[in-house]
């Protein structure tokens, strides 16, 4: 068994304590590229996606839209939200992260964005 998630369907004041091993431990298994952190202008809608790190865990938010999530790494450049509804794939050019592809299963849409 790779991991355990508890209380996934219940509101929780501290979502990150619902995982074993802890999210911070899962991150240690990957050599993550900190260049994915930053702001991405979405092409399909007039919004931005901000990817940031807090307490060693990558998170995403869409400011002003009420959408945010903790991110679990699938590998160095691909992530999913802890609830599995958001997938994020980052693309590089000459070693620099330049683009984001994101699928939102709850809304049935996929979007792309360029890093600011």
C-alpha positions in Angstrom: 0.0 0.0 0.0 1.5 3.3 -1.1 -0.7 5.7 1.0 -3.8 6.1 3.1 -6.3 9.0 3.0 -8.9 9.5 5.7 -11.8 11.9 6.0 -11.6 12.8 2.3 -15.3 13.5 2.1 -15.6 15.6 5.2 -14.7 19.2 5.8 -11.6 19.5 7.9 -9.9 22.5 9.5 -6.5 21.0 8.6 -6.8 18.9 5.4 -3.1 18.0 5.3 -3.3 15.9 8.4 -5.5 13.4 6.6 -2.7 11.6 4.8 -0.3 8.9 5.7 2.5 9.2 5.0 2.2 12.9 5.5 2.2 15.1 2.4 5.6 16.5 3.4 7.1 13.0 3.4 5.6 12.2 0.0 7.4 15.2 -1.4 10.8 13.9 -0.3 10.4 11.0 -2.8 10.6 13.5 -5.7 13.2 15.9 -7.0 10.7 18.6 -7.6 11.4 21.6 -9.9 10.8 24.8 -7.9 10.6 26.6 -11.2 6.9 25.4 -11.5 6.1 27.9 -8.7 4.7 31.1 -10.0 1.7 32.7 -11.8 0.2 31.4 -15.0 -2.1 33.4 -17.2 -4.9 31.1 -18.4 -5.6 31.4 -22.1 -9.3 30.3 -22.1 -10.5 32.5 -19.3 -9.5 35.9 -17.8 -8.0 34.3 -14.7 -4.6 33.4 -13.3 -3.5 30.3 -11.5 -0.9 30.8 -8.8 1.2 27.8 -7.7 3.1 28.4 -4.5 4.9 26.5 -1.7 3.9 26.7 1.9 5.4 24.6 4.7 7.1 22.4 2.1 3.8 21.6 0.3 2.9 22.9 -3.2 -0.5 24.5 -3.5 -2.5 26.2 -6.2 -5.2 28.8 -6.1 -7.2 30.8 -8.6 -7.5 34.2 -6.9 -11.0 35.6 -6.7 -12.6 32.3 -7.8 -12.7 30.3 -4.6 -10.6 27.5 -6.1 -7.6 26.2 -4.2 -5.9 22.9 -3.6 -3.0 21.1 -2.1 -0.9 19.3 -4.8 0.4 15.8 -4.8 3.3 15.1 -7.1 2.9 12.2 -9.6 6.4 13.0 -10.8 8.7 16.0 -11.2 6.4 17.9 -13.5 2.9 16.5 -13.0 0.6 17.0 -10.0 -2.9 16.3 -8.9 -5.0 17.8 -6.2 -5.5 15.8 -3.0 -9.1 15.2 -4.0 -8.1 14.1 -7.5 -10.3 16.6 -9.3 -7.5 18.8 -10.6 -4.5 17.6 -12.6 -1.7 19.9 -13.5 1.1 19.3 -16.0 4.0 21.6 -16.5 6.0 22.0 -19.6 9.6 23.1 -19.9 11.7 24.8 -22.7 15.4 24.9 -22.3 15.2 23.9 -18.6 12.7 26.6 -17.7 9.0 26.0 -16.9 6.9 28.0 -19.4 3.5 26.4 -19.6 0.7 24.8 -17.6 -2.0 22.4 -18.7 -4.7 21.9 -16.2 -7.8 19.7 -16.1 -10.7 20.4 -13.7 -12.8 17.2 -13.5 -15.6 18.9 -11.5 -16.2 21.4 -14.3 -15.3 19.1 -17.2 -12.8 21.5 -18.7 -9.1 21.7 -19.5 -7.2 24.9 -19.7 -3.7 26.0 -20.6 -1.6 28.9 -19.4 1.7 30.6 -19.9 4.0 31.5 -17.0 4.2 35.2 -16.2 
